[in-house]
């Protein structure tokens, strides 16, 4: 995992212990920033300095693509879209049914 240092124009290795399993990468960071995961050692690549600017400038475009993908209809919906009024009505009806049952039981004694 590399950090792009805009002051030096170079990538800096910040974590070599990246675990990739089932398409997910796990790693530890000390602070939030923009990082790059790469199998290639970016600190020794001659093309790094020229590609670094492209990578950083492309970050905003990648974020926009990710946001668009997140809104894709093929992604399963999570969360509750049920109307709160229906839940409140069900709660009131349950309470009323409980009160009627309690009243009948009390009157039967």
The first five atom37 places (N, CA, C, CB, O) and aatype in JSON, in Angstrom:
{
  "aatype": [20, 20, 20, 20, 20, 20, 20, 20, 20, 20, 20, 20, 20, 20, 20, 20, 20, 20, 20, 20, 20, 20, 20, 20, 20, 20, 20, 20, 20, 20, 20, 20, 20, 20, 20, 20, 20, 20, 20, 20, 20, 20, 20, 20, 20, 20, 20, 20, 20, 20, 20, 20, 20, 20, 20, 20, 20, 20, 20, 20, 20, 20, 20, 20, 20, 20, 20, 20, 20, 20, 20, 20, 20, 20, 20, 20, 20, 20, 20, 20, 20, 20, 20, 20, 20, 20, 20, 20, 20, 20, 20, 20, 20, 20, 20, 20, 20, 20, 20, 20, 20, 20, 20, 20, 20, 20, 20, 20, 20],
  "atom_mask": [
    [1, 1, 1, 1, 1],
    [1, 1, 1, 1, 1],
    [1, 1, 1, 1, 1],
    [1, 1, 1, 1, 1],
    [1, 1, 1, 1, 1],
    [1, 1, 1, 1, 1],
    [1, 1, 1, 1, 1],
    [1, 1, 1, 1, 1],
    [1, 1, 1, 1, 1],
    [1, 1, 1, 1, 1],
    [1, 1, 1, 1, 1],
    [1, 1, 1, 1, 1],
    [1, 1, 1, 1, 1],
    [1, 1, 1, 1, 1],
    [1, 1, 1, 1, 1],
    [1, 1, 1, 1, 1],
    [1, 1, 1, 1, 1],
    [1, 1, 1, 1, 1],
    [1, 1, 1, 1, 1],
    [1, 1, 1, 1, 1],
    [1, 1, 1, 1, 1],
    [1, 1, 1, 1, 1],
    [1, 1, 1, 1, 1],
    [1, 1, 1, 1, 1],
    [1, 1, 1, 1, 1],
    [1, 1, 1, 1, 1],
    [1, 1, 1, 1, 1],
    [1, 1, 1, 1, 1],
    [1, 1, 1, 1, 1],
    [1, 1, 1, 1, 1],
    [1, 1, 1, 1, 1],
    [1, 1, 1, 1, 1],
    [1, 1, 1, 1, 1],
    [1, 1, 1, 1, 1],
    [1, 1, 1, 1, 1],
    [1, 1, 1, 1, 1],
    [1, 1, 1, 1, 1],
    [1, 1, 1, 1, 1],
    [1, 1, 1, 1, 1],
    [1, 1, 1, 1, 1],
    [1, 1, 1, 1, 1],
    [1, 1, 1, 1, 1],
    [1, 1, 1, 1, 1],
    [1, 1, 1, 1, 1],
    [1, 1, 1, 1, 1],
    [1, 1, 1, 1, 1],
    [1, 1, 1, 1, 1],
    [1, 1, 1, 1, 1],
    [1, 1, 1, 1, 1],
    [1, 1, 1, 1, 1],
    [1, 1, 1, 1, 1],
    [1, 1, 1, 1, 1],
    [1, 1, 1, 1, 1],
    [1, 1, 1, 1, 1],
    [1, 1, 1, 1, 1],
    [1, 1, 1, 1, 1],
    [1, 1, 1, 1, 1],
    [1, 1, 1, 1, 1],
    [1, 1, 1, 1, 1],
    [1, 1, 1, 1, 1],
    [1, 1, 1, 1, 1],
    [1, 1, 1, 1, 1],
    [1, 1, 1, 1, 1],
    [1, 1, 1, 1, 1],
    [1, 1, 1, 1, 1],
    [1, 1, 1, 1, 1],
    [1, 1, 1, 1, 1],
    [1, 1, 1, 1, 1],
    [1, 1, 1, 1, 1],
    [1, 1, 1, 1, 1],
    [1, 1, 1, 1, 1],
    [1, 1, 1, 1, 1],
    [1, 1, 1, 1, 1],
    [1, 1, 1, 1, 1],
    [1, 1, 1, 1, 1],
    [1, 1, 1, 1, 1],
    [1, 1, 1, 1, 1],
    [1, 1, 1, 1, 1],
    [1, 1, 1, 1, 1],
    [1, 1, 1, 1, 1],
    [1, 1, 1, 1, 1],
    [1, 1, 1, 1, 1],
    [1, 1, 1, 1, 1],
    [1, 1, 1, 1, 1],
    [1, 1, 1, 1, 1],
    [1, 1, 1, 1, 1],
    [1, 1, 1, 1, 1],
    [1, 1, 1, 1, 1],
    [1, 1, 1, 1, 1],
    [1, 1, 1, 1, 1],
    [1, 1, 1, 1, 1],
    [1, 1, 1, 1, 1],
    [1, 1, 1, 1, 1],
    [1, 1, 1, 1, 1],
    [1, 1, 1, 1, 1],
    [1, 1, 1, 1, 1],
    [1, 1, 1, 1, 1],
    [1, 1, 1, 1, 1],
    [1, 1, 1, 1, 1],
    [1, 1, 1, 1, 1],
    [1, 1, 1, 1, 1],
    [1, 1, 1, 1, 1],
    [1, 1, 1, 1, 1],
    [1, 1, 1, 1, 1],
    [1, 1, 1, 1, 1],
    [1, 1, 1, 1, 1],
    [1, 1, 1, 1, 1],
    [1, 1, 1, 1, 1],
    [1, 1, 1, 1, 1]
  ],
  "atom_positions": [
    [[0.86, -1.16, 0.0], [0.0, 0.0, 0.0], [0.91, 1.23, 0.0], [-0.98, 0.0, 1.23], [1.86, 1.32, 0.77]],
    [[0.58, 2.13, -0.87], [1.41, 3.32, -1.04], [0.6, 4.59, -0.81], [2.03, 3.34, -2.44], [-0.61, 4.64, -1.04]],
    [[1.31, 5.61, -0.35], [0.75, 6.95, -0.19], [1.43, 7.83, -1.22], [0.95, 7.51, 1.28], [2.65, 7.81, -1.36]],
    [[0.64, 8.62, -1.95], [1.23, 9.56, -2.89], [1.5, 10.86, -2.17], [0.3, 9.78, -4.12], [0.58, 11.51, -1.68]],
    [[2.76, 11.24, -2.11], [3.17, 12.48, -1.45], [3.2, 13.59, -2.49], [4.56, 12.32, -0.76], [4.09, 13.6, -3.35]],
    [[2.24, 14.53, -2.44], [2.19, 15.57, -3.46], [3.37, 16.54, -3.4], [0.9, 16.34, -3.32], [3.7, 17.19, -4.39]],
    [[4.0, 16.64, -2.23], [5.15, 17.56, -2.1], [6.38, 17.03, -2.83], [5.48, 17.78, -0.63], [7.12, 17.8, -3.44]],
    [[6.59, 15.69, -2.78], [7.75, 15.11, -3.45], [7.4, 14.56, -4.83], [8.34, 14.01, -2.61], [8.28, 14.33, -5.65]],
    [[6.09, 14.36, -5.08], [5.67, 13.8, -6.36], [5.97, 12.31, -6.48], [6.35, 14.53, -7.48], [6.03, 11.77, -7.58]],
    [[6.15, 11.63, -5.32], [6.49, 10.21, -5.35], [5.57, 9.41, -4.44], [7.95, 10.0, -4.93], [4.94, 9.95, -3.52]],
    [[5.51, 8.1, -4.72], [4.78, 7.19, -3.85], [5.69, 6.74, -2.72], [4.23, 5.97, -4.64], [6.89, 6.54, -2.91]],
    [[5.1, 6.59, -1.54], [5.85, 6.12, -0.38], [5.17, 4.86, 0.15], [5.93, 7.23, 0.74], [3.96, 4.84, 0.35]],
    [[5.96, 3.81, 0.38], [5.41, 2.57, 0.94], [5.02, 2.82, 2.39], [6.45, 1.4, 0.83], [5.85, 3.23, 3.2]],
    [[3.75, 2.58, 2.72], [3.29, 2.81, 4.09], [2.87, 1.52, 4.77], [2.14, 3.78, 4.1], [2.82, 1.47, 6.0]],
    [[2.57, 0.47, 4.0], [2.17, -0.79, 4.61], [2.39, -1.91, 3.61], [0.69, -0.74, 5.07], [1.75, -1.95, 2.55]],
    [[3.29, -2.82, 3.95], [3.55, -3.96, 3.08], [2.72, -5.17, 3.48], [5.04, -4.32, 3.11], [2.74, -6.19, 2.8]],
    [[1.97, -5.07, 4.58], [1.18, -6.19, 5.09], [-0.28, -6.05, 4.69], [1.31, -6.27, 6.63], [-1.15, -5.84, 5.54]],
    [[-0.55, -6.17, 3.4], [-1.92, -6.1, 2.89], [-2.38, -7.54, 2.64], [-2.01, -5.22, 1.58], [-1.71, -8.3, 1.93]],
    [[-3.51, -7.9, 3.22], [-4.06, -9.24, 3.04], [-5.24, -9.14, 2.08], [-4.5, -9.87, 4.42], [-6.19, -8.39, 2.32]],
    [[-5.17, -9.88, 0.98], [-6.26, -9.89, 0.0], [-6.91, -11.27, 0.04], [-5.74, -9.53, -1.44], [-6.24, -12.28, -0.19]],
    [[-8.22, -11.29, 0.32], [-8.96, -12.55, 0.39], [-10.37, -12.33, -0.13], [-8.98, -13.1, 1.84], [-11.06, -11.4, 0.3]],
    [[-10.79, -13.18, -1.05], [-12.14, -13.12, -1.62], [-12.47, -11.74, -2.2], [-13.15, -13.48, -0.56], [-13.61, -11.29, -2.1]],
    [[-11.49, -11.09, -2.79], [-11.74, -9.8, -3.42], [-11.71, -8.6, -2.48], [-13.04, -9.85, -4.1], [-11.99, -7.48, -2.91]],
    [[-11.39, -8.82, -1.2], [-11.34, -7.72, -0.23], [-9.91, -7.57, 0.29], [-12.33, -7.98, 0.95], [-9.22, -8.57, 0.54]],
    [[-9.47, -6.35, 0.45], [-8.15, -6.07, 0.99], [-8.28, -5.61, 2.43], [-7.41, -5.0, 0.13], [-9.12, -4.76, 2.75]],
    [[-7.44, -6.17, 3.3], [-7.43, -5.79, 4.71], [-6.05, -5.25, 5.05], [-7.8, -7.01, 5.63], [-5.04, -5.85, 4.72]],
    [[-6.02, -4.1, 5.71], [-4.76, -3.48, 6.08], [-5.0, -2.49, 7.21], [-4.1, -2.79, 4.87], [-6.14, -2.1, 7.47]],
    [[-3.93, -2.1, 7.86], [-4.02, -1.1, 8.94], [-3.42, 0.21, 8.46], [-3.28, -1.6, 10.22], [-2.43, 0.24, 7.72]],
    [[-4.05, 1.31, 8.89], [-3.54, 2.65, 8.57], [-3.47, 3.46, 9.85], [-4.43, 3.35, 7.5], [-4.2, 3.2, 10.8]],
    [[-2.58, 4.44, 9.85], [-2.46, 5.31, 11.02], [-3.37, 6.52, 10.91], [-1.01, 5.76, 11.19], [-3.8, 7.07, 11.93]],
    [[-3.67, 6.95, 9.69], [-4.55, 8.09, 9.48], [-5.21, 7.95, 8.11], [-3.77, 9.44, 9.58], [-4.71, 7.24, 7.24]],
    [[-6.32, 8.61, 7.94], [-7.06, 8.54, 6.68], [-6.39, 9.44, 5.64], [-8.54, 8.94, 6.88], [-6.02, 10.58, 5.93]],
    [[-6.26, 8.92, 4.45], [-5.67, 9.66, 3.34], [-5.98, 8.9, 2.06], [-4.12, 9.84, 3.53], [-6.75, 7.94, 2.08]],
    [[-5.4, 9.32, 0.96], [-5.55, 8.61, -0.31], [-4.4, 7.63, -0.44], [-5.6, 9.61, -1.51], [-3.23, 8.01, -0.39]],
    [[-4.74, 6.35, -0.62], [-3.74, 5.31, -0.75], [-3.93, 4.56, -2.07], [-3.82, 4.33, 0.43], [-4.99, 4.6, -2.68]],
    [[-2.86, 3.89, -2.49], [-2.88, 3.09, -3.71], [-2.4, 1.69, -3.35], [-1.99, 3.73, -4.83], [-1.38, 1.53, -2.69]],
    [[-3.16, 0.68, -3.8], [-2.73, -0.71, -3.64], [-2.13, -1.15, -4.96], [-3.92, -1.63, -3.22], [-2.72, -0.95, -6.02]],
    [[-0.94, -1.76, -4.9], [-0.27, -2.19, -6.12], [0.6, -3.4, -5.84], [0.56, -1.05, -6.71], [1.23, -3.5, -4.79]],
    [[0.65, -4.33, -6.82], [1.56, -5.47, -6.73], [2.97, -5.05, -7.13], [1.07, -6.63, -7.62], [3.95, -5.7, -6.76]],
    [[3.06, -3.97, -7.88], [4.35, -3.46, -8.38], [4.92, -2.49, -7.34], [4.18, -2.75, -9.77], [4.2, -1.69, -6.76]],
    [[6.23, -2.58, -7.11], [6.89, -1.66, -6.19], [6.93, -0.27, -6.84], [8.33, -2.15, -5.82], [7.74, -0.03, -7.73]],
    [[6.06, 0.62, -6.38], [5.96, 1.95, -6.97], [7.1, 2.88, -6.57], [4.66, 2.58, -6.59], [7.29, 3.93, -7.19]],
    [[7.87, 2.52, -5.55], [8.99, 3.36, -5.15], [10.18, 3.19, -6.08], [9.41, 3.06, -3.71], [11.06, 4.04, -6.11]],
    [[10.22, 2.1, -6.85], [11.35, 1.82, -7.73], [11.01, 1.91, -9.2], [11.91, 0.47, -7.43], [11.89, 1.77, -10.05]],
    [[9.77, 2.14, -9.52], [9.35, 2.19, -10.92], [9.73, 3.53, -11.53], [7.84, 1.95, -11.05], [9.43, 4.58, -10.96]],
    [[10.38, 3.5, -12.66], [10.8, 4.73, -13.34], [9.61, 5.55, -13.81], [11.71, 4.41, -14.52], [9.68, 6.78, -13.86]],
    [[8.53, 4.87, -14.17], [7.36, 5.56, -14.68], [6.49, 6.14, -13.57], [6.54, 4.62, -15.52], [5.5, 6.81, -13.84]],
    [[6.86, 5.88, -12.34], [6.04, 6.3, -11.21], [5.79, 7.8, -11.19], [6.69, 5.89, -9.91], [4.66, 8.24, -11.0]],
    [[6.82, 8.58, -11.4], [6.65, 10.03, -11.3], [5.71, 10.57, -12.36], [7.99, 10.71, -11.42], [4.94, 11.49, -12.09]],
    [[5.75, 10.01, -13.56], [4.85, 10.5, -14.6], [3.43, 9.99, -14.39], [5.36, 10.09, -15.98], [2.47, 10.69, -14.69]],
    [[3.3, 8.77, -13.87], [1.97, 8.2, -13.65], [1.35, 8.68, -12.35], [2.04, 6.7, -13.65], [0.13, 8.58, -12.18]],
    [[2.14, 9.2, -11.44], [1.62, 9.64, -10.15], [0.59, 10.75, -10.32], [2.77, 10.12, -9.25], [-0.47, 10.72, -9.69]],
    [[0.9, 11.7, -11.15], [-0.03, 12.81, -11.38], [-1.31, 12.3, -12.03], [0.63, 13.9, -12.27], [-2.4, 12.76, -11.7]],
    [[-1.18, 11.34, -12.95], [-2.36, 10.76, -13.58], [-3.22, 10.02, -12.56], [-1.94, 9.81, -14.7], [-4.45, 10.11, -12.59]],
    [[-2.57, 9.29, -11.65], [-3.29, 8.54, -10.62], [-4.06, 9.47, -9.7], [-2.32, 7.68, -9.81], [-5.23, 9.24, -9.41]],
    [[-3.41, 10.53, -9.24], [-4.06, 11.46, -8.33], [-5.16, 12.23, -9.03], [-3.03, 12.44, -7.74], [-6.24, 12.42, -8.46]],
    [[-4.91, 12.67, -10.27], [-5.96, 13.41, -10.98], [-7.12, 12.5, -11.36], [-5.39, 14.07, -12.24], [-8.25, 12.96, -11.47]],
    [[-6.85, 11.2, -11.54], [-7.91, 10.26, -11.85], [-8.7, 9.83, -10.64], [-7.33, 9.06, -12.52], [-9.73, 9.16, -10.77]],
    [[-8.24, 10.19, -9.44], [-8.93, 9.78, -8.21], [-10.33, 10.34, -8.15], [-8.14, 10.22, -6.99], [-11.26, 9.63, -7.76]],
    [[-10.51, 11.59, -8.52], [-11.84, 12.19, -8.49], [-12.77, 11.49, -9.47], [-11.77, 13.7, -8.8], [-13.95, 11.27, -9.18]],
    [[-12.24, 11.14, -10.64], [-13.04, 10.43, -11.63], [-13.44, 9.06, -11.11], [-12.27, 10.3, -12.96], [-14.57, 8.62, -11.31]],
    [[-12.51, 8.38, -10.44], [-12.8, 7.06, -9.87], [-13.86, 7.17, -8.8], [-11.54, 6.42, -9.3], [-14.75, 6.32, -8.73]],
    [[-13.79, 8.19, -7.95], [-14.79, 8.39, -6.91], [-16.17, 8.59, -7.54], [-14.43, 9.59, -6.01], [-17.16, 8.07, -7.04]],
    [[-16.23, 9.34, -8.65], [-17.5, 9.58, -9.33], [-18.04, 8.28, -9.91], [-17.34, 10.63, -10.44], [-19.24, 8.03, -9.83]],
    [[-17.17, 7.46, -10.5], [-17.61, 6.18, -11.04], [-18.11, 5.27, -9.94], [-16.47, 5.5, -11.81], [-19.11, 4.57, -10.12]],
    [[-17.43, 5.26, -8.79], [-17.85, 4.43, -7.67], [-19.21, 4.88, -7.16], [-16.81, 4.49, -6.54], [-20.06, 4.04, -6.86]],
    [[-19.44, 6.17, -7.07], [-20.73, 6.68, -6.62], [-21.82, 6.27, -7.59], [-20.7, 8.21, -6.48], [-22.91, 5.87, -7.16]],
    [[-21.55, 6.35, -8.88], [-22.53, 5.94, -9.88], [-22.82, 4.45, -9.76], [-22.04, 6.28, -11.3], [-23.98, 4.03, -9.83]],
    [[-21.79, 3.65, -9.57], [-21.97, 2.2, -9.43], [-22.77, 1.88, -8.18], [-20.61, 1.49, -9.38], [-23.56, 0.93, -8.17]],
    [[-22.59, 2.66, -7.13], [-23.32, 2.43, -5.89], [-24.81, 2.66, -6.07], [-22.78, 3.32, -4.78], [-25.61, 2.1, -5.32]],
    [[-25.17, 3.47, -7.04], [-26.58, 3.75, -7.29], [-27.19, 2.78, -8.3], [-26.75, 5.18, -7.79], [-28.37, 2.87, -8.63]],
    [[-26.37, 1.84, -8.78], [-26.82, 0.87, -9.78], [-27.97, 0.03, -9.24], [-25.66, -0.04, -10.21], [-27.94, -0.4, -8.08]],
    [[-28.97, -0.19, -10.06], [-30.16, -0.94, -9.64], [-29.86, -2.4, -9.4], [-31.26, -0.8, -10.68], [-30.65, -3.08, -8.73]],
    [[-28.75, -2.93, -9.93], [-28.44, -4.34, -9.74], [-27.93, -4.63, -8.34], [-27.42, -4.78, -10.76], [-27.85, -5.79, -7.93]],
    [[-27.59, -3.6, -7.61], [-27.12, -3.78, -6.24], [-28.33, -3.98, -5.35], [-26.26, -2.56, -5.76], [-29.28, -3.2, -5.42]],
    [[-28.32, -5.01, -4.5], [-29.5, -5.25, -3.66], [-29.77, -4.09, -2.71], [-29.33, -6.53, -2.85], [-28.85, -3.48, -2.17]],
    [[-31.03, -3.81, -2.54], [-31.44, -2.73, -1.64], [-31.36, -3.23, -0.2], [-32.87, -2.23, -1.97], [-31.77, -4.35, 0.11]],
    [[-30.84, -2.4, 0.66], [-30.82, -2.71, 2.08], [-31.51, -1.58, 2.81], [-29.37, -2.92, 2.6], [-31.52, -0.44, 2.33]],
    [[-32.06, -1.87, 3.94], [-32.77, -0.85, 4.69], [-34.26, -1.11, 4.66], [-32.46, 0.55, 4.13], [-34.73, -2.01, 3.96]],
    [[-34.98, -0.35, 5.42], [-36.41, -0.54, 5.56], [-37.14, 0.58, 4.82], [-36.83, -0.58, 7.05], [-36.96, 1.76, 5.14]],
    [[-37.95, 0.2, 3.84], [-38.71, 1.19, 3.09], [-40.19, 1.18, 3.47], [-38.55, 0.94, 1.61], [-41.0, 1.86, 2.85]],
    [[-40.53, 0.39, 4.5], [-41.93, 0.3, 4.92], [-42.38, 1.65, 5.48], [-42.12, -0.82, 5.99], [-41.62, 2.4, 6.09]],
    [[-43.65, 1.93, 5.23], [-44.2, 3.19, 5.7], [-44.3, 3.17, 7.24], [-45.6, 3.46, 5.06], [-44.81, 2.2, 7.8]],
    [[-43.84, 4.21, 7.91], [-43.92, 4.25, 9.37], [-45.37, 4.25, 9.87], [-43.19, 5.47, 9.89], [-45.64, 3.78, 10.97]],
    [[-46.28, 4.78, 9.08], [-47.68, 4.82, 9.49], [-48.25, 3.41, 9.59], [-48.52, 5.66, 8.5], [-49.06, 3.13, 10.48]],
    [[-47.84, 2.52, 8.7], [-48.32, 1.13, 8.74], [-47.83, 0.44, 10.0], [-47.85, 0.36, 7.49], [-48.58, -0.31, 10.63]],
    [[-46.59, 0.67, 10.37], [-46.04, 0.08, 11.59], [-46.77, 0.63, 12.82], [-44.52, 0.35, 11.69], [-47.06, -0.12, 13.76]],
    [[-47.04, 1.91, 12.83], [-47.76, 2.52, 13.96], [-49.17, 1.98, 14.05], [-47.79, 4.06, 13.82], [-49.65, 1.72, 15.16]],
    [[-49.85, 1.8, 12.92], [-51.2, 1.24, 12.91], [-51.2, -0.19, 13.43], [-51.79, 1.29, 11.49], [-52.09, -0.58, 14.19]],
    [[-50.21, -0.97, 13.03], [-50.11, -2.35, 13.51], [-49.89, -2.38, 15.02], [-48.96, -3.09, 12.79], [-50.46, -3.23, 15.71]],
    [[-49.08, -1.48, 15.54], [-48.83, -1.41, 16.99], [-50.11, -1.04, 17.74], [-47.71, -0.38, 17.3], [-50.4, -1.63, 18.78]],
    [[-50.87, -0.08, 17.23], [-52.12, 0.34, 17.88], [-53.13, -0.79, 17.86], [-52.71, 1.59, 17.18], [-53.82, -1.03, 18.85]],
    [[-53.23, -1.5, 16.74], [-54.18, -2.61, 16.64], [-53.79, -3.75, 17.58], [-54.24, -3.13, 15.19], [-54.66, -4.36, 18.2]],
    [[-52.51, -4.02, 17.7], [-52.05, -5.05, 18.64], [-52.37, -4.67, 20.06], [-50.54, -5.29, 18.48], [-52.81, -5.51, 20.85]],
    [[-52.15, -3.41, 20.41], [-52.45, -2.94, 21.77], [-53.95, -3.04, 22.04], [-51.97, -1.48, 21.96], [-54.35, -3.44, 23.14]],
    [[-54.77, -2.68, 21.06], [-56.23, -2.75, 21.23], [-56.68, -4.2, 21.4], [-56.95, -2.11, 20.02], [-57.53, -4.48, 22.24]],
    [[-56.12, -5.11, 20.61], [-56.48, -6.53, 20.73], [-56.06, -7.07, 22.09], [-55.81, -7.35, 19.6], [-56.78, -7.86, 22.7]],
    [[-54.91, -6.65, 22.57], [-54.45, -7.07, 23.9], [-55.37, -6.54, 24.99], [-53.02, -6.6, 24.15], [-55.67, -7.25, 25.94]],
    [[-55.81, -5.3, 24.86], [-56.7, -4.7, 25.86], [-58.04, -5.41, 25.88], [-56.9, -3.2, 25.58], [-58.6, -5.64, 26.95]],
    [[-58.57, -5.77, 24.71], [-59.85, -6.48, 24.63], [-59.72, -7.86, 25.28], [-60.32, -6.62, 23.16], [-60.58, -8.27, 26.06]],
    [[-58.64, -8.57, 24.96], [-58.43, -9.9, 25.54], [-58.29, -9.82, 27.05], [-57.19, -10.56, 24.93], [-58.85, -10.65, 27.77]],
    [[-57.55, -8.83, 27.55], [-57.37, -8.66, 28.99], [-58.7, -8.33, 29.65], [-56.33, -7.55, 29.28], [-59.01, -8.84, 30.72]],
    [[-59.49, -7.47, 29.01], [-60.79, -7.07, 29.56], [-61.74, -8.27, 29.63], [-61.42, -5.95, 28.71], [-62.45, -8.44, 30.63]],
    [[-61.77, -9.08, 28.62], [-62.65, -10.26, 28.61], [-62.22, -11.26, 29.67], [-62.65, -10.92, 27.22], [-63.07, -11.86, 30.34]],
    [[-60.92, -11.44, 29.82], [-60.42, -12.37, 30.83], [-60.76, -11.88, 32.22], [-58.9, -12.56, 30.69], [-61.12, -12.67, 33.09]],
    [[-60.66, -10.57, 32.44], [-60.95, -9.98, 33.75], [-62.45, -10.09, 34.06], [-60.5, -8.48, 33.79], [-62.83, -10.37, 35.2]],
    [[-63.29, -9.87, 33.07], [-64.74, -9.95, 33.25], [-65.21, -11.39, 33.46], [-65.45, -9.35, 32.04], [-66.26, -11.61, 34.07]],
    [[-64.45, -12.38, 32.97], [-64.83, -13.77, 33.09], [-64.67, -14.27, 34.53], [-64.0, -14.63, 32.14], [-65.29, -15.27, 34.9]],
    [[-63.89, -13.62, 35.32], [-63.64, -14.03, 36.72], [-64.77, -13.67, 37.56], [-62.39, -13.42, 37.28], [-64.76, -13.93, 38.76]]
  ]
}
